Amino acid sequence: MTENKEKMVSVYAEANPNPESMKFVMNVQMLPDGQSVDYPNLESAMESPLAQELFNFDYVSRVFIASNFVTVTKNTDLEWVKIIPELRTFLKSYVEAGGPIFNEGFSAAKAQPADAGNGETSAEDAEISKKVIDLLENYVRPAVEQDGGNITFKSYNDGVVTVHLQGSCSGCPSATVTLKAGIENLLKRMVPEVKEVVADGVTI
């Protein structure tokens, strides 16, 4: 159906800690390493034809696209064993046919939540924010990506670090445990000024 025949796409499904999400890993690069976008609903996915197509499946409630994988979150009692073959076949066919992942001119950087606070930051807070961002980028994000999600820094204020959770991490039952027992402990140990880590929009 298209000239892209030489590019044979392989897709495999990988479970993650969120039982409602599944990570579909492909042998194609969709975004540069370290970049990702999170679409919590169809309205937010206007810049991604691939995400819009996925939302056409009535059981898809969230789509997260990273360098070489797509994480799909479902909103149904249907078991993954019934859904995976359909989604795998769709992704393989769509990418092999050269279907667009994003609209022309799309920038993942613009689609991300800002990596900074609200602008009125002291030099000391800016230095602490930089340390926190470095730790999140180098130690936390790679592990979170393995689970089909992403974490981004939102702000630092008076000892409290606020982060965004995306993809499979959003709505994951174990996300708050990871946040408190894992990420918060790491940041407190490495940056003594940090007293607490909270996720934007997530209640503990």
KEGUMAR-300589 format. One line per 3 residues: number of its first residue (from 1); for each residue x, y, z of N, C-alpha, C, O. Coordinates in Angstrom, 1 decimal, always signed. Example, Ala and Ser with C-alpha at 12.3 -4.5 7.8 and 13.67 -1.06 7.14 Angstrom:
# residues 2
1	+13.2 -5.7 +7.8 +12.3 -4.5 +7.8 +13.2 -3.3 +7.8 +14.2 -3.3 +8.5; +12.8 -2.2 +7.1 +13.7 -1.1 +7.1 +12.9 +0.0 +7.9 +13.4 +1.1 +8.0 .
//
This chain:
# residues 204
1	+0.8 -1.2 +0.0 +0.0 +0.0 +0.0 +0.8 +1.3 +0.0 +0.3 +2.4 -0.3; +2.1 +1.1 +0.3 +3.0 +2.3 +0.3 +4.4 +1.9 +0.0 +4.8 +0.7 +0.0; +5.3 +2.9 -0.2 +6.7 +2.6 -0.6 +7.5 +2.2 +0.7 +8.7 +1.9 +0.5 .
4	+7.0 +2.3 +1.8 +7.8 +2.2 +3.0 +8.1 +0.7 +3.4 +8.4 +0.3 +4.5; +8.0 -0.2 +2.4 +8.0 -1.6 +2.6 +9.4 -2.0 +3.3 +9.4 -3.0 +4.1; +10.5 -1.3 +2.9 +11.8 -1.7 +3.4 +11.8 -1.6 +5.0 +12.6 -2.3 +5.6 .
7	+11.0 -0.7 +5.5 +11.0 -0.5 +7.0 +10.1 -1.5 +7.6 +8.9 -1.2 +7.8; +10.6 -2.7 +8.0 +9.7 -3.6 +8.7 +9.7 -3.2 +10.2 +10.7 -3.1 +10.8; +8.5 -3.0 +10.7 +8.4 -2.5 +12.0 +8.0 -3.6 +12.9 +7.1 -4.4 +12.7 .
10	+8.7 -3.7 +14.0 +8.4 -4.7 +15.1 +7.8 -4.0 +16.3 +8.3 -3.0 +16.6; +6.8 -4.6 +16.8 +6.1 -4.0 +18.0 +5.9 -5.1 +19.0 +5.3 -6.2 +18.7; +6.3 -4.8 +20.3 +6.0 -5.8 +21.3 +5.5 -5.1 +22.5 +5.8 -3.9 +22.8 .
13	+4.6 -5.7 +23.3 +4.0 -5.1 +24.4 +4.7 -5.5 +25.7 +5.2 -6.6 +25.9; +4.8 -4.5 +26.6 +5.6 -4.7 +27.8 +4.7 -4.1 +29.0 +4.3 -3.0 +29.0; +4.4 -5.0 +29.9 +3.6 -4.5 +31.1 +4.4 -3.6 +32.0 +5.7 -3.6 +31.9 .
16	+3.7 -2.8 +32.8 +4.4 -1.9 +33.7 +3.6 -1.9 +35.0 +2.5 -2.5 +35.1; +4.0 -1.2 +36.0 +3.3 -1.2 +37.3 +1.9 -0.8 +37.3 +1.1 -1.1 +38.2; +1.5 +0.0 +36.3 +0.1 +0.4 +36.2 -0.7 -0.6 +35.4 -0.5 -0.8 +34.2 .
19	-1.6 -1.3 +36.1 -2.4 -2.4 +35.4 -3.3 -1.9 +34.3 -3.7 -2.7 +33.4; -3.6 -0.6 +34.3 -4.4 +0.0 +33.2 -3.6 +0.5 +32.0 -4.2 +0.9 +31.0; -2.3 +0.4 +32.1 -1.4 +0.9 +31.0 -0.6 -0.3 +30.4 -0.2 -1.2 +31.1 .
22	-0.3 -0.1 +29.1 +0.6 -1.1 +28.4 +1.6 -0.3 +27.5 +1.2 +0.7 +26.8; +2.9 -0.7 +27.6 +3.9 +0.0 +26.8 +4.1 -0.8 +25.5 +4.4 -2.0 +25.6; +4.0 -0.2 +24.4 +4.3 -0.8 +23.1 +5.6 -0.3 +22.5 +5.7 +0.9 +22.1 .
25	+6.6 -1.2 +22.5 +7.9 -0.8 +22.1 +8.1 -1.1 +20.6 +7.7 -2.2 +20.2; +8.7 -0.1 +19.9 +8.9 -0.3 +18.4 +10.4 -0.1 +18.1 +11.2 +0.5 +18.8; +10.8 -0.6 +16.9 +12.1 -0.5 +16.4 +12.3 +0.8 +15.5 +13.1 +0.8 +14.6 .
28	+11.5 +1.8 +15.8 +11.6 +3.1 +15.1 +11.7 +4.2 +16.1 +11.2 +4.1 +17.3; +12.4 +5.3 +15.7 +12.5 +6.4 +16.5 +11.4 +7.4 +16.2 +11.3 +7.9 +15.1; +10.6 +7.8 +17.2 +9.5 +8.7 +17.0 +9.9 +10.1 +17.5 +9.4 +11.1 +17.0 .
31	+10.7 +10.1 +18.6 +11.1 +11.4 +19.1 +12.6 +11.2 +19.5 +13.0 +10.1 +19.8; +13.3 +12.3 +19.6 +14.7 +12.2 +20.1 +14.7 +11.7 +21.5 +13.8 +11.9 +22.3; +15.8 +10.9 +21.9 +15.9 +10.4 +23.2 +15.7 +11.4 +24.3 +16.2 +12.6 +24.2 .
34	+14.9 +11.1 +25.3 +14.7 +12.0 +26.4 +13.5 +12.9 +26.2 +13.0 +13.5 +27.2; +12.9 +12.9 +25.0 +11.7 +13.7 +24.8 +10.5 +12.8 +24.8 +10.5 +11.6 +24.5; +9.3 +13.4 +25.2 +8.1 +12.6 +25.2 +6.9 +13.6 +25.3 +7.1 +14.8 +25.6 .
37	+5.8 +13.1 +24.9 +4.5 +13.9 +25.0 +3.4 +13.0 +25.6 +3.4 +11.8 +25.3; +2.6 +13.7 +26.4 +1.5 +12.9 +27.1 +0.1 +13.5 +26.7 -0.1 +14.7 +26.8; -0.8 +12.7 +26.2 -2.1 +13.1 +25.8 -3.1 +12.5 +26.6 -3.5 +11.3 +26.5 .
40	-3.7 +13.2 +27.6 -4.7 +12.7 +28.5 -6.1 +12.5 +27.9 -6.9 +11.8 +28.5; -6.3 +13.1 +26.7 -7.6 +12.9 +26.0 -7.5 +13.3 +24.5 -6.4 +13.8 +24.1; -8.5 +13.1 +23.8 -8.5 +13.3 +22.3 -8.2 +14.8 +22.0 -7.5 +15.2 +21.1 .
43	-8.9 +15.7 +22.8 -8.8 +17.1 +22.6 -7.3 +17.6 +22.7 -6.9 +18.5 +21.9; -6.5 +17.0 +23.5 -5.1 +17.4 +23.7 -4.2 +16.9 +22.6 -3.0 +17.2 +22.5; -4.7 +15.9 +21.8 -3.9 +15.2 +20.8 -4.0 +15.8 +19.4 -3.6 +15.1 +18.5 .
46	-4.4 +17.0 +19.2 -4.6 +17.5 +17.9 -3.3 +17.6 +17.1 -3.3 +17.6 +15.9; -2.1 +17.6 +17.8 -0.8 +17.7 +17.1 -0.3 +16.4 +16.7 +0.8 +16.3 +16.0; -1.0 +15.3 +17.1 -0.5 +13.9 +16.8 -1.5 +13.1 +16.1 -2.4 +12.6 +16.8 .
49	-1.4 +12.9 +14.8 -2.4 +12.0 +14.1 -2.4 +10.6 +14.6 -3.4 +9.9 +14.7; -1.2 +10.1 +15.0 -1.1 +8.8 +15.6 -1.9 +8.7 +16.9 -2.7 +7.7 +17.0; -1.8 +9.6 +17.8 -2.5 +9.6 +19.0 -4.0 +9.7 +18.7 -4.8 +9.1 +19.4 .
52	-4.4 +10.6 +17.8 -5.8 +10.7 +17.4 -6.4 +9.4 +17.0 -7.5 +9.0 +17.3; -5.6 +8.7 +16.1 -6.1 +7.4 +15.7 -6.3 +6.4 +16.8 -7.2 +5.6 +16.8; -5.3 +6.4 +17.8 -5.4 +5.5 +18.9 -6.7 +5.8 +19.8 -7.3 +4.9 +20.3 .
55	-7.0 +7.1 +19.9 -8.2 +7.5 +20.7 -9.5 +7.0 +20.0 -10.6 +7.0 +20.6; -9.4 +6.6 +18.7 -10.6 +6.0 +18.0 -11.0 +4.7 +18.6 -12.1 +4.2 +18.4; -10.0 +4.0 +19.2 -10.4 +2.8 +19.9 -11.1 +3.2 +21.2 -10.6 +3.9 +22.0 .
58	-12.3 +2.7 +21.4 -13.1 +3.3 +22.5 -12.6 +2.9 +23.9 -13.1 +3.5 +24.9; -11.7 +2.0 +24.0 -11.1 +1.6 +25.3 -9.9 +2.4 +25.6 -9.3 +2.2 +26.7; -9.4 +3.3 +24.7 -8.2 +4.1 +25.0 -8.5 +5.4 +25.7 -9.4 +6.1 +25.2 .
61	-7.9 +5.6 +26.8 -8.2 +6.9 +27.6 -7.0 +7.8 +27.7 -7.2 +9.0 +28.0; -5.8 +7.3 +27.4 -4.6 +8.2 +27.4 -3.5 +7.6 +26.5 -3.4 +6.4 +26.4; -2.8 +8.5 +25.9 -1.7 +8.1 +25.0 -0.4 +8.9 +25.3 -0.5 +10.1 +25.4 .
64	+0.6 +8.1 +25.5 +1.9 +8.7 +25.8 +3.0 +8.3 +24.8 +3.1 +7.1 +24.6; +3.6 +9.2 +24.1 +4.6 +8.9 +23.1 +6.0 +9.3 +23.5 +6.2 +10.5 +23.8; +6.9 +8.4 +23.4 +8.3 +8.7 +23.8 +9.2 +8.3 +22.6 +8.7 +8.1 +21.5 .
67	+10.5 +8.2 +22.8 +11.5 +8.0 +21.7 +11.1 +6.8 +20.9 +11.0 +6.9 +19.6; +11.0 +5.6 +21.5 +10.7 +4.4 +20.7 +9.5 +3.6 +21.2 +9.5 +2.4 +21.0; +8.7 +4.2 +22.0 +7.5 +3.5 +22.5 +6.3 +4.4 +22.6 +6.4 +5.6 +22.7 .
70	+5.1 +3.7 +22.7 +3.8 +4.4 +22.9 +3.2 +3.6 +24.1 +3.1 +2.4 +24.1; +2.8 +4.4 +25.1 +2.1 +3.8 +26.3 +0.6 +4.1 +26.1 +0.2 +5.3 +26.0; -0.2 +3.1 +26.1 -1.6 +3.3 +26.0 -2.3 +2.9 +27.4 -2.0 +1.9 +28.0 .
73	-3.2 +3.8 +27.8 -3.9 +3.6 +29.1 -5.4 +3.3 +28.7 -5.9 +4.0 +27.9; -5.9 +2.2 +29.3 -7.3 +1.9 +28.9 -8.3 +2.3 +30.0 -7.9 +2.5 +31.2; -9.6 +2.3 +29.6 -10.6 +2.8 +30.6 -11.7 +1.8 +30.7 -12.9 +2.1 +30.9 .
76	-11.3 +0.5 +30.6 -12.3 -0.6 +30.5 -12.0 -1.8 +31.3 -10.8 -1.9 +31.7; -12.9 -2.6 +31.5 -12.6 -3.9 +32.2 -12.1 -5.0 +31.3 -11.7 -6.0 +31.7; -12.0 -4.6 +30.0 -11.5 -5.6 +29.0 -10.0 -5.9 +29.4 -9.3 -5.0 +29.8 .
79	-9.7 -7.2 +29.3 -8.3 -7.6 +29.7 -7.4 -7.3 +28.6 -7.7 -7.3 +27.4; -6.1 -7.0 +29.0 -5.1 -6.7 +28.0 -4.9 -7.8 +26.9 -4.6 -7.5 +25.8; -5.1 -9.0 +27.3 -4.8 -10.1 +26.4 -5.8 -10.0 +25.2 -5.5 -10.6 +24.1 .
82	-6.9 -9.4 +25.4 -7.9 -9.2 +24.3 -7.6 -8.0 +23.5 -8.0 -7.9 +22.3; -6.9 -7.0 +24.1 -6.7 -5.7 +23.4 -5.3 -5.7 +22.7 -5.2 -5.1 +21.6; -4.3 -6.3 +23.3 -2.9 -6.1 +22.8 -2.8 -6.5 +21.3 -2.2 -5.7 +20.5 .
85	-3.4 -7.6 +20.8 -3.2 -8.0 +19.4 -3.7 -6.9 +18.4 -3.1 -6.6 +17.4; -4.9 -6.3 +18.8 -5.4 -5.3 +18.0 -4.5 -4.0 +17.9 -4.3 -3.5 +16.8; -4.1 -3.6 +19.1 -3.2 -2.4 +19.1 -1.9 -2.7 +18.5 -1.3 -1.8 +17.8 .
88	-1.3 -3.8 +18.7 +0.0 -4.2 +18.0 -0.2 -4.1 +16.5 +0.7 -3.5 +15.8; -1.2 -4.7 +16.0 -1.4 -4.8 +14.5 -1.6 -3.4 +14.0 -1.1 -3.0 +12.9; -2.4 -2.5 +14.7 -2.7 -1.2 +14.3 -1.3 -0.4 +14.2 -1.0 +0.2 +13.2 .
91	-0.6 -0.4 +15.3 +0.7 +0.4 +15.4 +1.7 -0.1 +14.3 +2.3 +0.8 +13.6; +1.8 -1.4 +14.1 +2.7 -1.9 +13.1 +2.3 -1.4 +11.7 +3.1 -0.9 +10.9; +1.0 -1.6 +11.4 +0.5 -1.2 +10.1 +0.6 +0.3 +9.8 +1.0 +0.8 +8.8 .
94	+0.3 +1.1 +10.9 +0.3 +2.5 +10.7 +1.7 +3.1 +10.5 +1.9 +3.9 +9.6; +2.7 +2.6 +11.3 +4.0 +3.1 +11.1 +4.7 +2.6 +9.8 +5.4 +3.3 +9.1; +4.4 +1.3 +9.5 +5.0 +0.8 +8.2 +4.4 +1.5 +7.0 +5.1 +1.6 +6.0 .
97	+3.2 +1.9 +7.1 +2.6 +2.7 +6.0 +3.0 +4.1 +5.9 +2.6 +4.9 +5.1; +3.9 +4.5 +6.9 +4.4 +5.9 +6.8 +3.4 +6.9 +7.4 +3.5 +8.1 +7.1; +2.5 +6.4 +8.2 +1.5 +7.4 +8.8 +2.2 +8.4 +9.7 +3.2 +8.0 +10.4 .
100	+1.8 +9.6 +9.7 +2.5 +10.7 +10.5 +2.3 +10.5 +12.0 +1.2 +10.2 +12.5; +3.4 +10.6 +12.7 +3.3 +10.5 +14.2 +2.8 +11.9 +14.7 +2.0 +11.9 +15.6; +3.4 +13.0 +14.2 +3.1 +14.3 +14.6 +2.8 +15.2 +13.4 +3.3 +14.8 +12.3 .
103	+2.1 +16.3 +13.6 +1.9 +17.3 +12.5 +3.2 +18.0 +12.2 +4.1 +18.0 +13.0; +3.3 +18.5 +11.0 +4.5 +19.2 +10.6 +4.7 +20.4 +11.5 +3.8 +21.1 +11.9; +6.0 +20.7 +11.9 +6.3 +21.8 +12.8 +6.1 +21.5 +14.3 +6.3 +22.4 +15.1 .
106	+5.8 +20.3 +14.6 +5.6 +19.9 +16.0 +6.9 +20.0 +16.7 +7.9 +19.6 +16.2; +6.8 +20.5 +18.0 +8.0 +20.5 +18.9 +7.6 +19.9 +20.2 +6.7 +20.4 +20.9; +8.4 +18.8 +20.6 +8.1 +18.2 +21.9 +8.4 +19.1 +23.0 +7.7 +19.1 +24.0 .
109	+9.4 +19.9 +22.8 +9.8 +20.9 +23.9 +8.6 +21.8 +24.2 +8.4 +22.1 +25.4; +7.9 +22.3 +23.2 +6.8 +23.2 +23.4 +5.6 +22.5 +24.1 +4.8 +23.1 +24.8; +5.5 +21.2 +23.8 +4.4 +20.4 +24.3 +4.6 +20.0 +25.8 +3.6 +19.6 +26.4 .
112	+5.8 +20.2 +26.3 +6.1 +19.7 +27.7 +5.7 +20.8 +28.7 +5.7 +22.0 +28.4; +5.3 +20.4 +29.9 +5.2 +21.4 +31.0 +6.5 +22.1 +31.2 +7.6 +21.5 +31.0; +6.5 +23.3 +31.6 +7.7 +24.1 +31.8 +8.6 +23.4 +32.9 +8.1 +22.9 +33.9 .
115	+9.9 +23.5 +32.7 +10.8 +22.9 +33.6 +11.3 +24.0 +34.6 +12.5 +23.9 +35.0; +10.4 +24.8 +35.0 +10.8 +25.9 +35.9 +9.6 +26.3 +36.7 +8.5 +26.0 +36.3; +9.9 +27.1 +37.8 +8.8 +27.6 +38.6 +8.2 +28.8 +38.0 +8.1 +28.9 +36.8 .
118	+7.6 +29.7 +38.8 +6.8 +30.7 +38.3 +7.7 +32.0 +38.0 +7.1 +33.1 +37.9; +9.0 +31.9 +37.9 +9.8 +33.0 +37.5 +10.3 +33.8 +38.6 +11.4 +34.4 +38.5; +9.6 +34.0 +39.8 +10.2 +34.7 +40.9 +10.9 +33.8 +41.8 +10.4 +33.4 +42.8 .
121	+12.2 +33.5 +41.4 +13.0 +32.6 +42.2 +14.3 +33.2 +42.6 +14.9 +34.0 +41.9; +14.6 +33.0 +43.9 +15.9 +33.5 +44.4 +17.0 +32.7 +43.7 +16.8 +31.6 +43.2; +18.3 +33.2 +43.8 +19.4 +32.5 +43.3 +19.6 +31.2 +43.9 +20.0 +30.2 +43.3 .
124	+19.3 +31.1 +45.2 +19.5 +29.9 +46.0 +18.5 +28.8 +45.5 +18.8 +27.7 +45.3; +17.2 +29.3 +45.4 +16.2 +28.4 +44.9 +16.5 +27.9 +43.5 +16.2 +26.7 +43.1; +17.0 +28.8 +42.6 +17.4 +28.4 +41.3 +18.5 +27.3 +41.3 +18.4 +26.4 +40.5 .
127	+19.4 +27.5 +42.2 +20.5 +26.5 +42.3 +20.0 +25.1 +42.7 +20.3 +24.1 +42.2; +19.1 +25.2 +43.7 +18.4 +23.9 +44.2 +17.6 +23.3 +43.1 +17.7 +22.1 +42.9; +16.9 +24.1 +42.4 +16.0 +23.6 +41.3 +16.9 +22.9 +40.2 +16.6 +21.8 +39.7 .
130	+18.1 +23.5 +39.9 +19.0 +22.9 +38.9 +19.5 +21.5 +39.4 +19.5 +20.6 +38.6; +19.8 +21.4 +40.7 +20.3 +20.1 +41.3 +19.2 +19.1 +41.2 +19.4 +18.0 +40.8; +18.0 +19.5 +41.5 +16.8 +18.6 +41.5 +16.6 +18.1 +40.0 +16.4 +16.9 +39.8 .
133	+16.6 +19.1 +39.1 +16.4 +18.7 +37.7 +17.4 +17.7 +37.2 +17.1 +16.7 +36.5; +18.7 +18.0 +37.5 +19.8 +17.0 +37.1 +19.5 +15.6 +37.7 +19.7 +14.7 +37.0; +19.1 +15.5 +39.0 +18.9 +14.2 +39.6 +17.7 +13.5 +38.9 +17.7 +12.3 +38.6 .
136	+16.6 +14.3 +38.6 +15.5 +13.7 +38.0 +15.8 +13.2 +36.6 +15.4 +12.1 +36.2; +16.6 +14.0 +35.8 +17.0 +13.6 +34.5 +17.9 +12.4 +34.4 +17.7 +11.5 +33.6; +18.9 +12.4 +35.4 +19.9 +11.3 +35.3 +19.6 +10.0 +36.0 +20.0 +9.0 +35.6 .
139	+18.8 +10.1 +37.1 +18.5 +9.0 +37.9 +17.1 +8.5 +37.9 +16.8 +7.3 +37.9; +16.2 +9.4 +37.9 +14.8 +9.1 +38.0 +14.1 +8.8 +36.7 +13.4 +7.8 +36.5; +14.3 +9.7 +35.7 +13.5 +9.6 +34.4 +13.9 +8.3 +33.7 +12.9 +7.7 +33.2 .
142	+15.1 +7.8 +33.6 +15.4 +6.6 +32.9 +14.6 +5.4 +33.5 +14.1 +4.6 +32.7; +14.5 +5.3 +34.8 +13.8 +4.2 +35.4 +12.3 +4.4 +35.2 +11.6 +3.4 +34.9; +11.8 +5.6 +35.2 +10.3 +5.8 +35.0 +10.0 +5.5 +33.5 +8.9 +4.9 +33.2 .
145	+10.9 +5.8 +32.6 +10.7 +5.5 +31.2 +10.6 +4.0 +30.9 +9.8 +3.5 +30.1; +11.4 +3.3 +31.7 +11.4 +1.8 +31.6 +9.9 +1.3 +31.8 +9.5 +0.3 +31.3; +9.2 +2.0 +32.7 +7.9 +1.6 +33.1 +6.8 +2.3 +32.2 +5.6 +2.2 +32.5 .
148	+7.3 +2.9 +31.1 +6.3 +3.5 +30.2 +5.7 +4.8 +30.5 +4.7 +5.2 +30.0; +6.4 +5.6 +31.4 +6.0 +6.9 +31.8 +7.1 +7.9 +31.7 +8.1 +7.7 +31.1; +6.8 +9.0 +32.4 +7.8 +10.1 +32.4 +7.5 +11.0 +33.6 +6.4 +11.0 +34.2 .
151	+8.6 +11.7 +34.1 +8.5 +12.6 +35.2 +9.2 +13.9 +34.8 +10.3 +13.8 +34.3; +8.6 +15.0 +35.0 +9.2 +16.3 +34.7 +9.1 +17.2 +35.9 +8.1 +17.2 +36.7; +10.1 +18.0 +36.1 +10.1 +19.0 +37.1 +9.2 +20.2 +36.9 +9.1 +20.7 +35.7 .
154	+8.4 +20.6 +37.8 +7.5 +21.7 +37.7 +8.0 +22.9 +38.5 +8.1 +24.0 +37.9; +8.3 +22.7 +39.8 +8.7 +23.9 +40.6 +9.4 +23.4 +41.9 +9.2 +22.3 +42.3; +10.1 +24.4 +42.4 +10.6 +24.2 +43.8 +10.3 +25.4 +44.6 +10.5 +26.5 +44.2 .
157	+9.7 +25.2 +45.8 +9.3 +26.3 +46.6 +9.3 +25.9 +48.1 +8.5 +25.0 +48.5; +10.1 +26.6 +48.8 +10.1 +26.4 +50.3 +10.3 +25.0 +50.7 +9.5 +24.5 +51.6; +11.2 +24.2 +50.1 +11.5 +22.9 +50.4 +10.6 +21.8 +49.7 +10.8 +20.6 +49.9 .
160	+9.6 +22.3 +49.0 +8.7 +21.4 +48.3 +9.0 +21.3 +46.8 +8.9 +22.3 +46.1; +9.3 +20.1 +46.3 +9.5 +19.9 +44.8 +8.1 +19.4 +44.3 +7.6 +18.4 +44.8; +7.7 +20.1 +43.2 +6.5 +19.6 +42.5 +6.9 +19.0 +41.2 +7.6 +19.7 +40.4 .
163	+6.4 +17.9 +40.8 +6.7 +17.2 +39.6 +5.4 +16.9 +38.8 +4.3 +16.8 +39.4; +5.5 +16.7 +37.5 +4.4 +16.2 +36.7 +4.7 +14.7 +36.4 +5.8 +14.3 +36.1; +3.7 +13.9 +36.6 +3.7 +12.4 +36.2 +3.0 +12.2 +34.9 +1.9 +12.7 +34.8 .
166	+3.6 +11.5 +34.0 +2.9 +11.3 +32.7 +2.9 +9.9 +32.3 +3.6 +9.0 +32.9; +2.1 +9.6 +31.2 +2.0 +8.2 +30.7 +1.5 +7.2 +31.7 +0.5 +7.5 +32.4; +2.2 +6.1 +31.9 +1.7 +5.0 +32.8 +1.7 +5.5 +34.2 +1.0 +4.9 +35.0 .
169	+2.5 +6.5 +34.5 +2.7 +6.9 +35.9 +1.4 +7.7 +36.4 +1.1 +7.7 +37.6; +0.7 +8.3 +35.4 -0.5 +9.1 +35.8 -1.6 +8.1 +36.1 -2.0 +7.3 +35.3; -2.1 +8.2 +37.3 -3.2 +7.3 +37.8 -2.7 +5.9 +38.2 -3.6 +5.1 +38.5 .
172	-1.4 +5.7 +38.2 -0.9 +4.4 +38.6 -1.1 +4.2 +40.1 -0.7 +5.1 +40.9; -1.6 +3.1 +40.6 -1.8 +2.9 +42.0 -0.5 +2.9 +42.8 -0.5 +3.4 +44.0; +0.6 +2.5 +42.2 +1.9 +2.5 +43.0 +2.7 +3.8 +42.8 +3.8 +3.9 +43.4 .
175	+2.1 +4.8 +42.0 +2.9 +6.0 +41.8 +3.2 +6.8 +43.0 +4.3 +7.3 +43.2; +2.2 +6.9 +43.9 +2.4 +7.6 +45.2 +3.5 +7.0 +46.0 +4.2 +7.7 +46.7; +3.5 +5.7 +46.0 +4.5 +4.9 +46.8 +5.9 +5.2 +46.3 +6.8 +5.5 +47.0 .
178	+6.0 +5.1 +44.9 +7.3 +5.4 +44.3 +7.7 +6.8 +44.5 +8.9 +7.1 +44.8; +6.8 +7.7 +44.5 +7.0 +9.1 +44.7 +7.6 +9.4 +46.1 +8.6 +10.1 +46.2; +7.0 +8.8 +47.1 +7.4 +9.1 +48.5 +8.6 +8.2 +48.9 +9.6 +8.7 +49.4 .
181	+8.5 +6.9 +48.6 +9.5 +6.0 +49.1 +10.8 +6.0 +48.3 +11.9 +5.8 +48.8; +10.6 +6.3 +47.0 +11.8 +6.3 +46.1 +12.3 +7.7 +45.8 +13.4 +8.1 +46.2; +11.5 +8.5 +45.0 +12.0 +9.8 +44.5 +12.2 +10.8 +45.7 +13.3 +11.4 +45.7 .
184	+11.3 +10.9 +46.6 +11.4 +11.8 +47.7 +12.7 +11.5 +48.5 +13.4 +12.4 +48.9; +12.9 +10.2 +48.9 +14.0 +9.8 +49.7 +15.3 +10.2 +48.9 +16.3 +10.6 +49.6; +15.4 +9.9 +47.6 +16.6 +10.2 +46.9 +16.9 +11.7 +46.9 +18.0 +12.1 +47.2 .
187	+15.9 +12.5 +46.6 +16.1 +14.0 +46.6 +16.5 +14.5 +47.9 +17.3 +15.4 +48.0; +15.8 +14.0 +49.0 +16.2 +14.5 +50.3 +17.6 +14.2 +50.7 +18.3 +15.0 +51.3; +18.1 +13.0 +50.3 +19.4 +12.5 +50.6 +20.5 +13.4 +49.8 +21.5 +13.8 +50.3 .
190	+20.2 +13.6 +48.5 +21.1 +14.3 +47.7 +21.0 +15.9 +47.8 +22.0 +16.6 +47.6; +19.8 +16.4 +48.1 +19.7 +17.8 +48.2 +19.0 +18.1 +49.5 +17.7 +18.0 +49.6; +19.7 +18.3 +50.6 +19.2 +18.4 +52.0 +18.1 +19.5 +52.1 +17.2 +19.4 +53.0 .
193	+18.1 +20.5 +51.2 +17.0 +21.5 +51.3 +15.6 +21.0 +51.0 +14.6 +21.6 +51.4; +15.6 +19.9 +50.3 +14.3 +19.3 +49.9 +13.6 +18.6 +51.1 +14.2 +17.7 +51.7; +12.4 +19.0 +51.4 +11.7 +18.4 +52.5 +10.6 +17.5 +52.0 +10.2 +16.5 +52.7 .
196	+10.0 +17.7 +50.8 +8.9 +16.9 +50.3 +8.8 +17.0 +48.8 +9.3 +17.9 +48.2; +8.3 +15.9 +48.2 +8.1 +15.8 +46.8 +6.6 +15.5 +46.6 +6.1 +14.6 +47.1; +5.9 +16.3 +45.8 +4.5 +16.1 +45.5 +4.3 +16.1 +43.9 +5.1 +16.7 +43.2 .
199	+3.3 +15.4 +43.5 +3.0 +15.3 +42.1 +1.8 +16.2 +41.8 +0.8 +16.2 +42.5; +2.0 +17.0 +40.8 +0.9 +18.0 +40.3 -0.4 +17.2 +40.0 -0.4 +16.3 +39.2; -1.5 +17.5 +40.7 -2.7 +16.9 +40.5 -2.9 +15.5 +41.1 -4.0 +14.9 +40.9 .
202	-2.0 +15.1 +41.9 -2.1 +13.8 +42.6 -2.2 +14.0 +44.1 -1.4 +14.7 +44.7; -3.2 +13.4 +44.7 -3.4 +13.5 +46.1 -2.8 +12.3 +46.8 -3.1 +11.2 +46.3; -2.1 +12.5 +47.9 -1.5 +11.4 +48.6 -2.5 +10.9 +49.7 -2.2 +9.9 +50.4 .
//
